[in-house]
Amino acid sequence: MAVAILVATIIVALFASPALAAKGATIKYKTDTSDYSCLRKQGYSFAVVRAQTLIGMLDPHLKSNVESAHEAGMSFVDVFMHPCLECSTPPETQVDKVIAAIKNLKYRKLWIMVMQIGGWKKDKAFNCRYLKSLVHAGMQQQGTVGIGTNIGDWFKIMGAGCEMVEDRPELWWIRHDESENLAGLERFALLHEPIMKEYKGPIRECGTEVNANFVSSQKQEL
């Protein structure tokens, strides 16, 4: 029993300690190489770049933002998309469009956002089916997809009965508590443990607007 408690304590410490974490910037606007270089000097070492906007359009700065991040020496780049439920484009086609746009770019992971700003329907069962279609399409194409959300937004949009049983995507925990740790995390929807947390923002840094993230050093290669 004592050994089990010690192991659990070590695991919690690894996830909670800022000293073992890398800091990253969520990017929604045009950010050039000099901006990223400035962000690097401010301690940011990775970027999470918007791929699809709330109205279902590819971000016009997607390619340049990803490439500029690498040129500035960011250790890795993720991309995220906002699903567009008001669009006539089916969810699977939206994912196909995003993956086609990023297939020749160097990126680590695609995240699908489940936030109240996303224009989701009042019908939680419909939302759940729609999200599962998005996730499954992403998994079919690239093997792993994550979801950016928190427990409050999830229950309001998807309801308590929506569980990601089949594909089990990873969680990008969106919780702006300004804490670089996973304290207070509640597991929900059968999502995998979070590998990344957005903990602050929006803030002005280096002439652009960013949100601040952290990821455990043990999770950076996933």
C-alpha positions in Angstrom: 0.0 0.0 0.0 2.8 2.4 0.9 4.5 1.7 -2.4 1.3 2.4 -4.3 0.8 5.7 -2.5 4.4 6.7 -3.3 4.0 5.9 -7.0 0.7 7.9 -7.2 2.4 10.8 -5.5 5.3 10.8 -7.9 2.9 10.7 -10.9 0.8 13.6 -9.6 4.0 15.6 -9.0 5.2 15.0 -12.5 1.9 16.4 -14.0 1.6 19.3 -11.5 5.2 20.7 -11.5 5.8 23.7 -13.7 9.5 22.9 -13.6 8.8 19.8 -15.7 6.4 21.6 -18.1 6.8 23.5 -21.3 4.9 26.7 -22.0 3.0 27.2 -25.2 0.9 29.8 -27.0 -2.5 29.4 -28.6 -2.4 31.4 -31.9 -5.5 32.7 -33.5 -4.1 35.7 -35.5 -1.3 36.2 -38.0 2.0 35.7 -36.2 5.3 36.0 -38.1 8.7 34.6 -37.3 9.8 37.7 -35.4 6.7 37.5 -33.2 7.4 33.8 -32.5 11.0 34.6 -31.7 9.9 37.2 -29.2 7.5 34.6 -27.7 10.4 32.2 -27.4 12.3 34.8 -25.4 9.3 35.1 -23.1 9.5 31.4 -22.4 7.0 29.9 -24.9 8.4 26.8 -26.6 5.4 25.4 -28.6 2.4 26.8 -30.5 -1.2 25.7 -31.0 -2.4 27.2 -34.2 -6.0 27.7 -35.4 -6.9 25.7 -38.5 -10.6 26.3 -38.9 -12.6 29.3 -37.7 -16.0 29.3 -36.0 -17.7 30.0 -39.4 -16.1 26.9 -41.0 -13.4 28.6 -43.0 -9.8 27.6 -43.0 -7.8 30.2 -41.2 -6.1 32.2 -43.9 -2.9 32.4 -41.8 -2.7 28.6 -41.0 0.2 27.7 -43.3 2.3 30.8 -42.5 1.6 30.6 -38.7 2.7 26.9 -38.6 5.8 27.5 -40.8 6.8 30.7 -38.9 6.6 28.8 -35.6 9.0 26.2 -36.8 11.3 28.9 -38.3 11.5 30.6 -34.9 12.5 27.3 -33.2 9.3 26.2 -31.6 9.7 22.6 -30.4 6.4 21.4 -31.8 3.2 22.8 -33.3 -0.4 21.6 -32.8 -3.5 22.8 -34.7 -7.1 23.2 -33.6 -10.4 23.5 -35.3 -13.8 24.9 -34.3 -16.6 22.7 -35.8 -19.2 24.6 -37.8 -22.6 23.2 -37.1 -24.3 26.0 -39.1 -22.4 25.0 -42.2 -23.8 22.7 -44.8 -20.5 20.8 -44.9 -20.8 17.5 -43.1 -18.6 17.0 -40.0 -16.5 14.3 -41.7 -15.8 16.7 -44.7 -14.8 19.5 -42.3 -12.1 17.2 -40.8 -11.0 16.0 -44.3 -10.7 19.7 -45.4 -8.5 20.6 -42.3 -6.3 17.5 -42.6 -5.8 18.2 -46.3 -4.7 21.7 -45.5 -2.2 20.6 -42.9 -0.9 17.3 -44.4 2.2 18.9 -45.8 2.9 21.0 -42.7 4.9 19.8 -39.7 2.4 19.4 -36.8 2.0 17.1 -33.9 -1.8 16.8 -33.2 -5.2 18.0 -34.3 -7.6 19.3 -31.6 -11.3 19.7 -32.0 -12.8 22.4 -29.8 -16.0 21.8 -27.7 -16.6 25.3 -26.2 -19.8 27.3 -25.7 -18.7 29.8 -28.3 -18.9 27.2 -31.0 -22.5 27.5 -32.1 -23.6 24.1 -30.8 -27.2 23.1 -30.9 -29.6 22.8 -27.9 -30.0 19.1 -28.7 -27.2 17.5 -26.7 -27.7 14.1 -28.3 -27.3 15.7 -31.7 -24.1 17.4 -30.6 -22.7 14.2 -29.2 -23.3 12.4 -32.5 -21.8 15.3 -34.5 -18.7 15.3 -32.3 -18.2 11.6 -32.6 -18.4 11.9 -36.4 -15.7 14.6 -36.3 -13.4 12.6 -34.0 -13.9 9.3 -35.8 -13.1 11.0 -39.2 -9.9 12.4 -37.7 -8.9 9.1 -36.1 -9.4 7.3 -39.4 -7.1 9.7 -41.2 -4.3 10.2 -38.7 -4.7 7.8 -35.8 -5.1 10.3 -33.0 -7.2 13.4 -32.3 -7.8 15.4 -29.2 -10.7 17.4 -27.8 -10.3 20.9 -26.3 -12.9 21.5 -23.6 -13.6 21.5 -19.8 -16.2 19.8 -17.7 -18.6 22.8 -17.6 -18.7 23.3 -21.3 -18.9 19.6 -22.0 -22.0 19.0 -19.8 -23.8 22.1 -21.2 -23.1 21.1 -24.8 -22.9 17.3 -24.8 -24.7 16.3 -21.5 -23.6 13.9 -18.9 -24.5 10.9 -21.1 -22.1 11.6 -24.0 -19.1 9.3 -23.6 -16.3 8.9 -26.1 -16.3 5.1 -25.7 -15.1 4.1 -29.2 -12.2 6.5 -30.0 -11.2 7.8 -26.6 -9.6 11.1 -27.7 -7.1 12.9 -25.5 -8.1 16.0 -23.5 -6.7 19.5 -24.0 -8.0 21.0 -20.7 -9.3 24.5 -21.2 -9.4 26.1 -17.7 -8.3 29.7 -17.2 -7.3 29.5 -13.6 -3.8 30.9 -14.2 -2.3 27.7 -12.6 0.3 25.6 -14.4 -0.9 22.3 -12.9 -3.8 19.9 -13.1 -5.2 20.5 -9.7 -9.0 20.2 -9.6 -9.2 18.1 -12.7 -12.3 16.0 -12.9 -12.4 13.0 -15.3 -15.4 12.9 -17.6 -16.7 11.5 -20.9 -14.1 8.7 -20.9 -11.6 11.1 -22.4 -8.0 10.2 -21.8 -6.0 12.2 -19.2 -5.1 15.7 -20.4 -1.7 16.0 -22.1 -2.1 19.8 -22.2 -3.8 22.6 -20.4 -4.7 26.1 -21.5 -4.6 28.1 -18.2 -4.6 31.8 -19.1 -5.7 34.3 -21.7 -6.2 36.1 -23.8 -3.1 38.1 -23.2 -1.0 40.5 -25.3 2.5 39.2 -25.9 5.0 40.3 -28.5 2.5 42.3 -30.6 0.0 39.5 -30.8 -2.8 37.9 -28.7 -2.2 34.5 -27.2 -3.5 32.1 -24.6 -1.0 30.4 -22.4 -0.7 26.6 -22.1 1.5 24.1 -20.5 2.3 20.5 -21.3 4.2 18.0 -19.2 7.7 17.3 -20.5 6.7 13.6 -20.5 3.8 14.3 -22.9 5.5 16.5 -25.5 6.2 13.7 -28.0 2.7 12.2 -27.9 
